[in-house]
Amino acid sequence: MKLAVAFAAAAVAAPVHTLTPIQFGLDIKDAGGSSSLLVAWGRITPQPRLAILRAPRRPADAAPPLLAAMLMHTPTSTDLAASRLALASGGRRLYVVPVAHGPLAVALVPDGVVDFASRLPHRLVWLSLEQTQTGTVAAGIARDGVTKIDVIAAGATHRAALGRNGYIAVLPGLRAKQVEALLVTTTGGRYRLPLDRSEFTR
């Protein structure tokens, strides 16, 4: 028992490595329901290699009609037959969908948010922020080996629900600009990823 307590104390005291600021997708919905999706498009790089995409497809992975309609309006060729449900939490479902010769589509249903990840910043996570009139939702994908994700916003830490390479954190009453960083715990260490503040001014 004493050894277990000592180990737990050492784990809590593990150092946090602060990395360079990360870019992210930003979706802001106004009172009328319109939205603008801001995504940094660079040169196309290989899609993130995730365990969820290598796992056998399950019935729950099938793309619902709303997801198909969301992806119809994107300038990419998505493979709905290879969609995967990364996480279902609080009435929301997060899907990842491969894109032919392009980034990985990350879609939040029923919110209607679609983002594209061609790489994971620092090979850890991709983040999308959705701001509505009632608050902000932080969602995205995480590489294999990520065991916990916390969202730091307005000086407080909010635990994200984490599933099959996907995560969702609901931040009621908070604006997207109040999100400061992600705290990502992996099997190899803990990392603080500050947000690139210039993304909020685009």
RAUR-V444534 format. One record per pair of residues at least 6 apart in sequence whose ideal C-beta (glycine too) atoms are under 6 Angstrom apart, sorted by the first residue. I is the first residue (numbers start at 0). J is the second residue. Records with the same first field share a line. If there is no record, write none. Layout:
BEGIN
I: J + J
END
This chain:
BEGIN
13: 189
15: 189 + 191
16: 190
17: 191
18: 121 + 190 + 192
20: 193 + 195
21: 120 + 192
22: 39 + 195 + 198
23: 126
24: 38 + 114 + 127
25: 37 + 128 + 198
26: 34 + 36 + 112 + 129
27: 130
28: 34 + 131
30: 132
37: 201
38: 114 + 115
43: 101 + 117
44: 117 + 118
46: 103
47: 103 + 119
49: 164
50: 143
51: 83 + 85 + 163 + 164
59: 84
60: 82 + 83 + 84
62: 79 + 82
65: 108 + 109
66: 94 + 106 + 108
67: 79
69: 106 + 111 + 113
70: 77
73: 113
75: 98 + 101
76: 99
77: 96 + 98 + 104
78: 97
81: 97
82: 94 + 96
83: 95
84: 94
85: 93 + 95 + 162 + 163 + 164 + 165
86: 93 + 162 + 165 + 167
88: 160 + 167
91: 167
92: 108
93: 107 + 138 + 165 + 167
94: 106
95: 103 + 105
96: 104
98: 104
102: 115 + 116 + 117
103: 116
104: 115
105: 114 + 116 + 140
106: 113
107: 138
110: 129
112: 129
114: 127
116: 125
119: 125 + 142
123: 142 + 183
124: 139 + 141 + 183
125: 139 + 140
126: 139
127: 138 + 139
128: 135 + 137 + 175
129: 136
130: 175
134: 170 + 171 + 172 + 173
135: 170 + 173 + 175
136: 169
137: 150 + 168
138: 167
140: 164 + 165
141: 164 + 166
144: 185 + 186
145: 183 + 185
146: 184
147: 184
148: 159 + 161 + 166 + 183
149: 156 + 158 + 182
150: 157 + 159 + 168
151: 179 + 180
152: 170 + 173 + 177 + 178
153: 173 + 177
157: 168 + 170
159: 166 + 168
160: 167
176: 199
180: 191 + 192 + 193
181: 192
182: 191
183: 190
END
